């Protein structure tokens, strides 16, 4: 029987690539001087996402398994991710074309109207906004699909070849937050994008010592480093899918305990 974590690990790698892609996308600044050279690089990153998603379809096809409704949902989700990124790449190409032809003095539309530089920038920026919207939830969706796949395969009797690492509740919650692209570090202090989730620097360091996460330079302003899963971290997280999960630490305060006043014994 094949290892159900293999496709899941591909999904987690795709999630990490979505995070890198969106970090780079957030820092694009278009100028009036002509096509921004970063658009070509960003388009390559976006096209890589679609290629990776389509490769996962091939990985799924190589898995001998019953195509239950849950597995059909996995296929649908990964194909949606592929289509979203293909569409996003087209919008980036449109943005580059608009800036290039306007800079060259060529009309953008068939009606012969020549856009001014501010108009061209507005049109290109609207394409960038669409790309950000299309890819914003890519990491979260990839993680959810990986978990759906392994959980369904476990339900059908498949078992991962690897044992999940023994993690504390805080470590487990941090590993999932990292997989979703929610953890950066600035001045040696974690910054968490998701509301209600807390990750301490000591937890990150403990996962680093175990080889489950690593840090990379982050292209976003005011964020020094991005935390990503390592190959062992992806394998361990995938192996834990479908198992009972304890609630992670949150920023919410525990409910206050009612005040109990002990009755004094009467004395004579």
Phi, psi and omega in degrees: 000135183287160182278117183290348180279347182299307176299324180298320178296325175295320177297319180291325174295321176297320177301317179296321179292325174299319180296314178298317179301312184289330174297314180294321181297323183295339185259005179288128176235114180278148181235164181279357185279354181140187182299132178286129182295338180290340180297322179296317179295318181294323178297321178297319178297319181292318178295327176297323177299315180294321177298319180294319179296317179293328176295324178297326176301318177296320179297319178295319180298333181279354181270117174287112185200160175282130182273079178287171175304324179294319179292322175300322177295323177299313178300316181297319182293316182290327176291326175296318177299319178296315182292321178300318182285329174297316178295320178298318178298321178297320179295323177294319177297320177298317180299316179296319180295318180300315180292321184293311184289327177293318178297327180276357179080026180256134178301141180281322184256164179292344181282000176084008181280130179262123179287144171284165179301315177299322178295318179296319178297319179297318179296315180295319180295327177295326176293320178296321178298318177298318180296317179299318180294320183292327187253358187301322185258016184300314181294317179297317180293321180295318177297314181299322180289321176300316181293320178300317182297309183294320179299317179293321180292323175297318181297332180268006174103353178286146180230134176301149179283342183248145174278138176294148179292148176286115184235148170288168178301317180295320180293318179297317179295322180294321181297319178292320179297320177297315182300328180274004179072035185256358190239119168237168180229130176226128183054040178061029178231124180295139172244121186251126181286326185279133177290143174084003179244134179243134176227122181268159178294329178294325177293317178300316181295322179294323178289326176296316180299331179270001177074024183262336176225162177215162179252144175230152173302140181252132183281347179289139177294144180070015175229116184284313186224149173251136178265128179235157171289145167276178176300319178294323179295318177296318180295317181292318179294318179298322180292339181272348180297142179085355177264156178303137183239129177284149177297139181280166178291138179234170180278351181291142179281144176294152180300138181290143179280143177294143179286125181250121179256118181288132177285133179280139176289136180290143180239151179256000000 
